[in-house]
Amino acid sequence: MERDFYWILLDLALILFATKSLGILMKRLGLPQVVGALLAGILLGPSVLNIVGGSNTLKTFAEVGVIMIMFTAGMETNIKQIKSAGFASLVITVLGVVIPMGLGFVTACLFNGGFHVPREQMLSNLYFGTILTATSVSITVATLKELGKLNGKAGTAIITAAILDDIIGLCVLSFIIGMKNPTVNPGRTLINTLLFFIFAIGVGLVVNFIFKHLEKRYPHNRRMPIYSLVICFLFAFCAEVVFGIADITGAFIAGVVLSGMRSHKYIEHRVDIGAYLIFAPIFFASIGINNEFVSFDTNTFFFGLTLIVLGMVGKFIGCGAGALMFKYDLRDAAFVGIGMMPRAEVLLITVQKGISNQFIDADFMPYALGLVIISSLLTPILLKVFNKKELKPLNT
């Protein structure tokens, strides 16, 4: 037991060093740092060096990490911005979710036995569609800021749609995970999901009242981030154990509940320190450590490549079409479509959840990483190209 503990310390040292070093390298290459963390896990794990194993302790750290990541993502949600953005952003988001999900589902069916398959395979096909709904616009935001268009019509639509995208995508994810039990019917899963959100709203109102009282008495006090994590872990527990939906949904909603407080930036910063200092790097590294990427299958290869292409095309068509429906000009519609293409943390989290719940095979993870890398590299290039290009109206 004592030897196991000290070997864990060595594993942690290697993981933190490798994830940070490769993360810095990826940042310099214009890629999300999570790509470096995932590559670090592959390097340290059985696929390459085989010097760090997927122990139960590391898996527990990783689970805490993903919950904290989703909590901070929820805290970044700006409810006021969603309200002010109007119906246009909602339509852009819905089309940006439905079209990639539909393309992913149909493609999965074509590669995996057609449309008349057993229930488990059909849920797996649906899950591949769900993976393509995720988006991450940090690279888009940085590029639009550089181009001076972050606060314009397209920039506002992208940021708002990305927030709504997370919420809708997590609802779909929770519904499918809830359907894993073969004795549960879709109606029951939908009821459980609705009951959780009713629970979250009711408890959230009480929590907000208490926290607003606390932040008046103890502004910028360390007890606020600690109590916030209490709410995060309780919501995650209730979502998974009581309502049978994804724990990450509970964590995200807990963040949304606390996002309206005056001190939410302080709380988010404090929680971020703990999350990204140790727990988040372990989570992303554990993806590579626990999945041995050594097998090759032709069908999986072409399936993965097709999903990479459709993942980007689906977002571009869905979000761009939504923008055109609300009289955005062609340039702004193109900005919205391209700006919603990148993937990062949420996609990797969704894929890992699918693997742990046995909806998809670990063999798909390299293609998920490929989608993250290609979309992250391609998005800023396309945004700059379309910024220079003169787009004519459709009727000319």
C-alpha positions in Angstrom: 0.0 0.0 0.0 2.8 2.4 1.0 4.7 1.6 -2.2 1.6 2.2 -4.3 1.2 5.7 -2.8 4.7 6.7 -3.7 4.4 5.4 -7.2 1.3 7.6 -7.6 3.5 10.6 -6.7 5.9 9.7 -9.5 3.0 9.3 -11.9 1.6 12.7 -11.0 5.0 14.3 -11.4 5.4 12.8 -14.9 1.9 13.7 -15.9 2.1 17.3 -14.8 5.5 17.9 -16.4 4.5 16.3 -19.7 1.1 17.9 -20.0 2.4 21.4 -19.3 5.5 21.0 -21.5 3.5 19.7 -24.5 0.7 22.2 -23.7 3.1 25.1 -24.1 4.3 23.6 -27.4 0.8 23.2 -28.7 0.0 26.8 -27.7 2.9 28.0 -29.7 1.7 26.0 -32.7 -1.7 27.7 -32.4 -3.5 24.7 -31.0 -5.5 24.2 -27.8 -3.3 23.1 -24.8 -5.6 20.2 -24.2 -4.1 18.6 -27.3 -0.7 18.6 -25.6 -2.2 17.1 -22.5 -3.8 14.3 -24.5 -0.6 13.7 -26.4 1.3 13.6 -23.1 -1.0 10.8 -21.9 -0.5 8.8 -25.2 3.3 9.3 -24.8 3.4 8.2 -21.1 0.8 5.4 -21.5 0.9 1.9 -23.0 0.8 3.1 -26.6 4.4 4.5 -26.5 6.6 4.5 -23.4 4.3 2.6 -21.0 5.7 4.2 -17.8 2.4 5.4 -16.3 -0.5 3.0 -15.8 -4.2 3.8 -15.4 -4.5 3.2 -11.7 -7.8 3.6 -9.8 -6.4 6.7 -8.0 -5.6 8.4 -11.3 -9.1 7.5 -12.6 -10.7 9.1 -9.6 -8.6 12.3 -10.0 -9.6 12.4 -13.7 -13.3 12.1 -12.8 -13.0 15.0 -10.4 -11.1 16.9 -13.1 -13.8 16.6 -15.7 -16.5 17.7 -13.2 -14.5 20.8 -12.2 -13.9 21.6 -15.9 -17.6 21.5 -16.6 -18.4 23.5 -13.5 -16.1 26.4 -14.5 -17.6 26.2 -18.1 -21.0 26.7 -16.5 -19.8 29.6 -14.5 -18.6 31.3 -17.7 -22.2 31.2 -19.0 -23.7 34.7 -19.3 -27.4 34.4 -18.8 -28.0 38.1 -19.5 -26.2 37.8 -22.9 -28.3 34.9 -23.8 -31.5 36.9 -23.1 -30.3 39.9 -25.0 -29.1 37.9 -28.0 -32.6 37.1 -29.1 -34.2 34.4 -31.1 -31.6 34.5 -33.9 -28.9 33.0 -31.6 -31.2 30.2 -30.5 -32.0 29.2 -34.1 -28.3 29.4 -35.1 -27.5 27.1 -32.1 -30.4 24.6 -32.8 -29.4 24.2 -36.5 -25.7 24.0 -35.4 -26.7 21.1 -33.2 -29.3 19.3 -35.3 -27.4 19.2 -38.6 -24.1 17.9 -37.3 -25.9 15.4 -35.1 -28.0 14.2 -38.0 -25.0 13.9 -40.3 -23.1 12.0 -37.6 -26.0 9.7 -36.9 -26.7 8.9 -40.5 -23.0 8.3 -41.2 -22.7 6.0 -38.1 -25.7 4.0 -39.3 -24.2 3.6 -42.8 -20.9 2.4 -41.5 -22.3 0.3 -38.7 -25.0 -2.0 -40.0 -27.7 0.4 -41.4 -30.8 1.8 -39.8 -32.3 -1.6 -38.6 -30.0 -2.5 -35.8 -30.3 -3.6 -32.2 -31.1 -1.0 -29.6 -27.5 -0.8 -28.3 -26.1 -0.2 -31.8 -28.7 2.5 -32.5 -27.8 4.3 -29.2 -24.1 4.1 -30.3 -24.9 5.6 -33.6 -26.9 8.4 -31.9 -23.9 9.0 -29.6 -21.6 9.6 -32.6 -24.0 12.3 -33.7 -24.0 13.8 -30.2 -20.2 14.0 -30.3 -20.4 16.3 -33.3 -22.6 18.8 -31.5 -19.8 20.0 -29.2 -18.1 23.3 -30.0 -15.3 25.4 -28.5 -14.8 28.9 -29.7 -11.7 30.1 -27.7 -9.6 30.1 -30.9 -12.4 31.8 -32.8 -12.7 34.5 -30.1 -9.0 35.2 -30.2 -9.0 35.5 -34.0 -12.1 37.7 -34.1 -10.5 39.9 -31.5 -7.4 40.2 -33.7 -9.6 41.1 -36.7 -11.5 43.7 -34.6 -14.8 41.8 -35.1 -15.4 40.3 -31.7 -18.0 42.8 -30.6 -19.7 42.9 -34.0 -22.9 41.1 -35.1 -21.1 37.8 -35.9 -18.9 37.8 -32.8 -21.9 38.3 -30.5 -23.8 35.5 -32.3 -20.9 33.1 -32.0 -20.3 33.6 -28.3 -24.0 33.3 -27.5 -24.5 30.3 -29.7 -21.5 28.6 -28.2 -23.0 29.0 -24.7 -26.4 27.6 -25.8 -24.6 24.9 -27.7 -23.1 23.5 -24.5 -26.5 23.5 -22.8 -28.3 21.8 -25.6 -25.5 19.3 -26.3 -25.3 18.3 -22.6 -29.1 17.8 -22.5 -28.8 15.4 -25.5 -25.8 13.7 -23.9 -27.7 13.2 -20.6 -30.7 11.8 -22.4 -28.7 9.2 -24.4 -26.7 8.2 -21.3 -30.0 7.8 -19.4 -31.2 5.4 -22.2 -28.2 3.1 -21.5 -30.3 0.9 -19.2 -32.4 -1.4 -21.5 -35.3 -1.4 -19.0 -35.7 2.4 -19.2 -37.9 3.8 -22.0 -37.3 7.2 -23.7 -40.3 8.8 -21.9 -38.9 7.9 -18.5 -35.5 9.3 -19.4 -37.0 12.5 -20.6 -39.0 12.8 -17.4 -35.8 12.2 -15.3 -34.0 14.9 -17.3 -36.9 17.4 -16.8 -37.1 16.5 -13.1 -33.4 17.2 -12.7 -33.7 20.7 -14.3 -36.8 21.4 -12.1 -34.7 20.3 -9.1 -31.7 22.4 -10.3 -33.9 25.5 -10.7 -35.6 25.1 -7.3 -32.4 24.4 -5.4 -30.6 27.0 -7.5 -32.9 29.8 -6.3 -32.2 28.8 -2.7 -28.5 28.6 -3.3 -28.4 31.9 -5.0 -30.2 33.6 -2.1 -27.7 32.1 0.4 -24.7 32.9 -1.7 -25.7 36.5 -2.2 -26.0 36.9 1.5 -22.6 35.3 2.0 -20.8 37.4 -0.6 -22.1 40.5 1.1 -20.6 39.4 4.4 -17.5 37.7 3.1 -16.6 39.3 -0.3 -13.6 37.6 -2.0 -13.2 35.2 0.9 -11.8 31.6 0.3 -14.9 30.1 1.8 -16.9 31.2 -1.3 -15.0 29.0 -3.8 -15.1 26.1 -1.3 -18.9 26.3 -0.8 -19.2 26.6 -4.6 -17.4 23.3 -5.1 -19.8 21.8 -2.5 -22.7 22.8 -4.7 -20.8 21.5 -7.8 -20.2 18.1 -6.3 -23.7 17.8 -4.9 -25.3 18.7 -8.2 -23.0 16.2 -10.1 -23.9 13.5 -7.5 -27.6 14.1 -7.7 -27.6 14.2 -11.6 -25.8 10.8 -11.8 -27.2 8.9 -8.8 -30.6 10.3 -8.2 -31.8 11.2 -11.7 -29.7 8.9 -13.8 -28.2 11.5 -16.1 -24.6 12.6 -16.7 -22.7 13.9 -13.7 -21.1 16.5 -16.0 -24.5 18.0 -16.7 -25.0 18.5 -13.0 -21.7 20.1 -12.6 -22.3 22.4 -15.6 -25.7 23.5 -14.3 -24.2 24.1 -10.8 -21.9 26.6 -12.6 -24.8 28.2 -14.4 -26.6 28.6 -11.1 -23.7 30.5 -9.6 -22.8 32.5 -12.7 -25.0 35.4 -11.9 -23.3 36.3 -8.6 -21.2 39.5 -8.4 -18.2 37.5 -7.2 -18.5 34.7 -9.9 -15.3 35.8 -11.6 -13.4 35.5 -8.3 -14.9 32.1 -7.6 -14.2 30.9 -11.2 -10.6 32.0 -10.9 -10.1 30.2 -7.6 -11.7 27.0 -8.9 -9.7 27.2 -12.1 -6.5 27.3 -10.2 -7.3 23.9 -8.5 -8.8 22.4 -11.7 -6.1 23.3 -14.1 -3.2 22.9 -11.7 -3.7 19.2 -11.2 -7.1 17.7 -11.9 -7.7 18.8 -15.5 -4.2 17.8 -16.7 -4.7 14.3 -15.2 -8.1 14.0 -16.9 -6.8 14.8 -20.4 -3.7 12.7 -19.9 -5.7 9.8 -18.6 -7.5 9.6 -21.9 -4.3 8.7 -23.6 -3.1 6.6 -20.7 -6.2 4.4 -20.5 -6.7 4.0 -24.2 -4.2 1.9 -26.1 -4.0 3.3 -29.7 -2.3 0.5 -31.5 -5.0 -1.2 -33.6 -5.9 -0.2 -37.2 -9.2 -1.0 -39.0 -10.0 0.2 -42.5 -13.7 0.7 -41.8 -12.9 2.7 -38.6 -10.3 4.8 -40.5 -12.7 5.9 -43.2 -15.6 6.3 -40.7 -13.4 8.5 -38.5 -12.2 10.7 -41.5 -15.8 11.1 -42.6 -16.9 12.3 -39.2 -14.0 14.8 -39.0 -15.1 16.3 -42.3 -18.9 16.2 -41.4 -18.1 17.6 -38.0 -16.8 20.8 -39.5 -19.1 21.0 -42.5 -22.2 20.4 -40.3 -21.4 23.3 -38.0 -20.6 25.6 -41.0 -23.9 24.7 -42.8 -26.1 24.7 -39.7 -24.9 27.8 -38.0 -24.3 29.7 -41.3 -27.8 28.8 -42.5 -29.3 30.0 -39.2 -27.5 33.3 -39.6 -28.8 33.8 -43.2 -32.3 33.1 -42.0 -32.1 36.2 -39.9 -30.8 38.5 -42.6 -27.1 38.3 -41.8 -25.0 39.3 -44.8 -22.9 36.5 -46.5 -19.7 37.6 -44.8 -21.2 37.6 -41.3 -23.0 34.3 -42.0 -19.7 32.8 -43.1 -18.0 34.1 -39.9 -20.7 32.5 -37.8 -20.5 29.1 -39.6 -16.7 29.0 -39.5 -16.5 30.4 -36.0 -18.5 27.5 -34.6 -16.4 24.8 -36.2 -13.6 24.4 -33.6 -13.7 21.6 -31.0 -11.6 21.2 -27.8 -12.4 20.2 -24.2 -16.1 19.4 -24.5 -15.7 17.1 -27.5 -12.9 15.1 -25.7 -15.0 14.9 -22.6 -18.0 13.7 -24.6 -15.9 11.1 -26.4 -14.4 9.9 -23.1 -17.9 9.6 -21.5 -19.0 7.6 -24.5 -16.0 5.2 -24.1 -16.6 4.8 -20.3 -20.3 4.1 -20.9 -19.5 1.7 -23.7 -21.3 3.6 -26.4 -18.2 3.8 -28.6 -14.8 2.1 -28.8 -11.6 3.7 -27.7 -10.4 3.3 -31.3 -12.3 6.5 -32.1 -10.3 8.7 -29.8 -7.5 9.5 -32.3 -10.1 10.7 -34.8 -11.7 12.9 -32.1 -8.2 14.4 -31.5 -7.9 14.8 -35.3 -11.1 16.8 -35.4 -9.8 19.0 -32.5 -6.4 19.6 -34.3 -7.8 20.2 -37.8 -10.7 22.4 -36.8 -8.4 24.5 -34.5 -5.8 25.0 -37.3 -8.3 25.6 -40.1 -10.7 28.0 -38.3 -8.4 31.1 -37.9 -7.1 30.6 -41.4 -10.6 30.6 -42.9 -11.7 33.5 -40.8 -8.8 35.6 -42.0 -9.5 34.5 -45.6 -13.2 35.4 -45.5 -12.3 38.7 -43.8 -10.4 39.7 -46.9 -12.7 38.2 -49.4 -15.5 40.2 -50.9 -18.7 38.2 -50.7 -21.5 39.1 -53.1 -25.2 38.7 -52.3 -26.9 35.5 -53.4 -29.1 37.3 -55.9 -26.3 38.8 -58.0 
